[in-house]
Amino acid sequence: MHEDLVLPVGFVCKDTAYDLNTCFFKAAKAAPRYTGIGVCGRGNNFFDTGLAAYLTRWLNADALEAGAASSEFFETWVVTEIYKSYANKGIVPPLYYLRNFNGKEIELIIWQNGTAYPVAIKKSAYPNKAVKTFAILEPVSVDAKIQIGAGGIVCLIDDLLPASDSLYYIPAWVL
């Protein structure tokens, strides 16, 4: 059994809509980290980053952008925008993430037509170290016989640029 953990980003909870925290905690029990549909971290997760910022006392945009949780909020925004693009078309979002036993993680994997398209999310203009993270897909693709498609690193770059043969820096503004 491979020790890598692949979990769905969005999930269906059969509990009532008023009991969202229970749904999130059920997913958190399945994964030591978050399921990908809210602000990263253990515990409560939110689609609504404005509400999450208010509840965590990041009361203005400047404080949030310069604060310790800015990358988590950025990741949440990116995942939420991609999630909404599927949901608005009436499609159940085929979104997952991958974390290996060393804690290295691909923040988002879009699964379409039997191919996994990995997406890293970094709050910087040129996240060079993120390119190395995609190496964790190699043993998973061999063991599980999964085809890996072109990937991307969503970041604060101005234009779409190649990072390697099948990996691109994707500007966040295109989402």
C-alpha positions in Angstrom: 0.0 0.0 0.0 1.3 3.4 -1.0 1.7 5.8 1.9 0.6 8.8 -0.1 -2.7 10.3 0.7 -5.1 11.4 -2.0 -8.4 12.9 -0.8 -11.2 14.7 -2.5 -11.3 18.5 -2.1 -15.1 18.8 -2.2 -17.1 16.1 -0.5 -20.8 15.4 0.0 -22.0 15.4 3.6 -25.3 13.7 4.3 -25.9 15.7 7.5 -28.1 18.7 7.5 -26.9 22.0 6.1 -27.0 23.5 9.5 -24.3 21.1 10.7 -21.5 22.1 8.3 -18.8 21.9 11.1 -19.6 18.3 11.6 -19.1 17.6 7.9 -15.8 19.4 8.0 -14.7 17.4 11.0 -15.7 14.2 9.4 -13.4 15.0 6.5 -10.6 16.1 8.9 -10.8 12.7 10.6 -10.1 11.1 7.2 -7.1 13.4 6.7 -4.7 14.9 9.1 -5.0 18.2 7.2 -7.8 20.0 5.5 -9.9 18.7 2.7 -9.2 21.7 0.5 -12.5 23.5 0.5 -11.6 26.3 3.0 -8.9 28.1 4.8 -6.0 25.7 5.3 -5.4 24.4 8.7 -6.8 22.1 11.2 -10.4 22.5 12.4 -13.0 24.7 10.7 -12.9 25.4 7.0 -14.7 28.1 5.0 -15.5 28.8 1.4 -16.1 32.4 2.4 -12.7 33.9 3.0 -14.3 37.2 4.1 -16.1 35.4 6.9 -12.9 33.5 7.8 -10.9 36.7 7.9 -13.5 38.4 10.1 -13.6 35.4 12.5 -9.9 35.2 12.8 -9.6 39.0 13.4 -7.9 39.9 10.1 -10.1 43.0 9.9 -8.6 44.8 6.8 -7.1 43.7 3.5 -3.6 45.2 4.3 -3.3 43.3 7.6 -4.5 40.1 5.9 -2.2 40.4 2.9 0.9 41.0 5.1 -0.2 38.6 7.9 0.9 35.1 8.8 -2.2 33.5 7.2 -2.0 35.3 3.8 -0.8 32.2 1.9 -3.5 30.1 3.4 -6.2 32.6 2.4 -4.7 32.9 -1.1 -4.8 29.1 -1.5 -8.4 29.0 -0.3 -9.3 31.7 -2.8 -7.7 29.8 -5.7 -9.3 26.5 -4.8 -12.7 28.1 -4.3 -12.5 29.9 -7.7 -11.7 26.6 -9.4 -14.4 24.8 -7.4 -17.0 27.4 -8.4 -16.1 27.2 -12.1 -17.1 23.6 -12.0 -20.1 24.1 -9.7 -21.5 26.9 -11.8 -21.7 24.6 -14.8 -23.5 21.9 -12.7 -20.5 19.6 -12.6 -19.3 17.9 -9.4 -15.8 19.3 -9.1 -13.2 16.5 -9.7 -10.7 18.1 -7.3 -8.3 16.3 -5.1 -5.0 17.0 -3.4 -1.9 14.8 -2.7 0.3 14.7 0.3 3.1 12.2 0.7 4.5 10.7 3.9 7.1 13.5 4.1 4.5 16.2 4.2 5.2 17.4 0.6 2.0 18.4 -1.0 0.4 19.2 -4.3 -2.4 21.6 -3.3 -4.8 20.6 -6.1 -5.2 17.8 -8.5 -7.9 18.1 -11.2 -9.0 14.7 -12.3 -10.5 14.6 -15.8 -10.9 11.7 -18.3 -8.5 9.4 -16.4 -5.7 12.0 -16.2 -4.5 13.9 -13.2 -3.6 17.6 -13.7 -1.6 18.8 -10.7 -1.8 22.4 -9.6 0.4 24.0 -6.9 -0.7 27.3 -5.3 2.0 29.7 -4.1 1.7 33.3 -3.0 4.9 34.6 -4.7 5.8 35.8 -8.2 8.4 33.1 -9.0 8.0 30.0 -6.7 11.0 28.1 -8.1 11.0 25.5 -5.2 7.4 24.5 -6.1 8.7 22.9 -9.3 10.6 20.3 -7.3 7.4 19.4 -5.4 5.9 17.8 -8.5 8.4 15.0 -8.2 6.1 13.4 -5.6 3.8 12.5 -8.4 6.2 10.1 -10.0 5.9 7.1 -7.6 2.1 7.6 -7.4 1.7 7.6 -11.1 3.8 4.4 -11.4 2.2 2.5 -8.5 -1.4 3.5 -9.3 -0.8 3.6 -13.1 -2.2 7.1 -13.3 -1.5 9.3 -16.3 -0.2 12.8 -15.2 -1.1 15.7 -17.5 0.3 19.2 -17.8 0.5 21.0 -14.5 0.6 24.5 -13.2 1.7 26.7 -10.4 -0.8 29.4 -9.7 1.1 32.4 -8.4 1.3 36.1 -8.5 3.2 36.3 -11.8 2.1 38.7 -14.5 1.9 36.4 -17.6 1.6 32.7 -18.3 5.2 31.3 -18.5 6.6 27.8 -18.8 8.3 26.4 -15.7 9.3 23.1 -17.4 8.2 20.9 -20.3 4.8 20.2 -18.9 4.5 22.7 -16.1 3.5 26.4 -16.3 3.4 29.4 -14.0 -0.2 30.5 -14.1 -1.1 34.1 -13.0 -3.8 34.2 -10.4 -5.7 36.9 -12.2 -6.8 34.5 -14.9 -8.9 32.6 -12.5 
